[in-house]
């Protein structure tokens, strides 16, 4: 099965759109609602976020600081 079959679905498309909308609003609560409560998320800088609250807080912090003007396209 090709990777496109797994990701090119209405659900994946909706989740991608929801992620972009939350990111562009800089809404860490909405971003957190898109991940599992026990998420393990490693940032591009190698920071390991364990759990949804760590994920939410990290994204709240970066969107308040260096990502405040970022746009997800």
Secondary structure, 3 states (H helix, E strand, C coil): CCHHHHHCCHHHHHHHHHHHHHHHHCCHHHHHHCCCCCCEEECCCCCEEECHHHHHHHHHHHHHCCCCCCCCC
